[in-house]
Amino acid sequence: MANLLENIDEVLLMGPGPSCVPPSVYEAIARKTLGHMDAAFIRIMDEIKVQLQALLQTRNRLTVPMSGTGSSGMETCFVNLIEKGDAVLILINGVFGKRMQDVAGRLGAEVDAIEFEWGTPVDVEQVNAKLEQKAYKIVAIVHAETSTGVANPVKEVGARLKGTESLYLVDAVTSLGGMAVAMDEWGIDALYSGTQKCLSCPPGLAPVSFSEKAMAALAARRGKVPNWYLDLSMITQYWDGAKRVYHHTAPVNMLYALYQALFVIFEEGLEAVYKRHQDCHRALVAGLEELGLRMLVPPESRLPMLNAVRCPESVDEAAVRQELRRDHRIEIGAGLGPLAGKIWRVGLMGHTARPECVERLLGALKNTL
Ligand SMILES: *Cc1c(COP(=O)(O)O)cnc(C)c1O
């Protein structure tokens, strides 16, 4: 019987995630599985919480990785905070803002949205004007919009919300580990991320953090959280306290991987990690421009870890991606929604953000175009 795992290509992952995984993270996954209530494993869990707090620049006690990909983190934040009829404002300029709107709507929230042109950032003036008209229980924004390569003004919107009753909910799936995220300073109340972007860990976990204000909103709910699996009031009993209460079996080896991925980041140092992302981004953009290609996003709003490149009219967008994968073993991403067929998305996330990856892609692109 053929084993399909024996013939897996080593692909240079330069798309919108998953990103390349460092060898020590693969080694971590292969370590012996411990019981999920084992004292040695609980020490690893405790250390993961501390490292996540440091990465998020937060003192939030409730900072845990949820079992599931980034979207489970999104679902966790909304399902724990929304009760039927709550007023929620979503700031949308790409796929992941749209997804927030869908998730909040399914939970019975009264969802208002402000939509901005894809490829441009959220405009703080328009947000302020909306907030003058109406008070919201939750205001939600995506920090790094992976579908377009735009960085949104999370800090500025947070400054406007300070001192109000609103809970500030932020998607940091693609930003975390690649650029600074200052949860407490920016006034963020609920945040989720994912492991397979700049944390350079395989997909499967979603770090989530709740402020005291968000925890108070959870405690003040009229009814139970309508999703048993993602109910933080139960999950914290497993992740916190002297006596741990079983909720669901932790994905033990995935948590080893996250532990190691965080270890790798702190060993290099946060400033060095963020600078490496910026340096690789600059080198990539310079090389692309030399090839005559243009970026979708204006320089001041560009993300370092997700580069949206306009596909020239004369070029077959999908054929280029296929050739890169087939002949060069490089994966890059396609455009989504209104940008399908119009852009490529080149990821420089975590372990992928290395000069040799940039050079390899530029060489392959030159060859292909
Ligand atoms: C990837 C991504 C998600 C969803 O994460 P999954 O791991 O695919 O579930 C959510 N938000 C943003 C900004 C993302 O880039």
Ligand as a Chemical Component Dictionary entry (heavy atoms), coordinates in Angstrom:
data_LIG
# 
_chem_comp.id                   LIG 
_chem_comp.type                 NON-POLYMER 
_chem_comp.pdbx_formal_charge   0 
_chem_comp.three_letter_code    LIG 
# 
loop_
_chem_comp_atom.comp_id 
_chem_comp_atom.atom_id 
_chem_comp_atom.alt_atom_id 
_chem_comp_atom.type_symbol 
_chem_comp_atom.charge 
_chem_comp_atom.model_Cartn_x 
_chem_comp_atom.model_Cartn_y 
_chem_comp_atom.model_Cartn_z 
_chem_comp_atom.pdbx_ordinal 
LIG C1 C1 C 0 -6.098 33.437 7.975  1  
LIG C2 C2 C 0 -6.951 34.482 8.582  2  
LIG C3 C3 C 0 -8.113 34.179 9.325  3  
LIG C4 C4 C 0 -8.685 32.798 9.417  4  
LIG O1 O1 O 0 -7.835 31.890 9.930  5  
LIG P1 P1 P 0 -7.982 30.325 9.601  6  
LIG O2 O2 O 0 -6.799 29.777 10.291 7  
LIG O3 O3 O 0 -7.947 30.178 8.120  8  
LIG O4 O4 O 0 -9.253 29.848 10.184 9  
LIG C5 C5 C 0 -8.798 35.209 9.925  10 
LIG N1 N1 N 0 -8.385 36.476 9.802  11 
LIG C6 C6 C 0 -7.299 36.819 9.086  12 
LIG C7 C7 C 0 -6.900 38.258 8.994  13 
LIG C8 C8 C 0 -6.556 35.823 8.452  14 
LIG O5 O5 O 0 -5.473 36.162 7.737  15 
# 
loop_
_chem_comp_bond.comp_id 
_chem_comp_bond.atom_id_1 
_chem_comp_bond.atom_id_2 
_chem_comp_bond.value_order 
_chem_comp_bond.pdbx_ordinal 
LIG C1 C2 SING 1  
LIG C2 C3 SING 2  
LIG C2 C8 DOUB 3  
LIG C3 C4 SING 4  
LIG C3 C5 DOUB 5  
LIG C4 O1 SING 6  
LIG O1 P1 SING 7  
LIG P1 O2 DOUB 8  
LIG P1 O3 SING 9  
LIG P1 O4 SING 10 
LIG C5 N1 SING 11 
LIG N1 C6 DOUB 12 
LIG C6 C7 SING 13 
LIG C6 C8 SING 14 
LIG C8 O5 SING 15 
# 
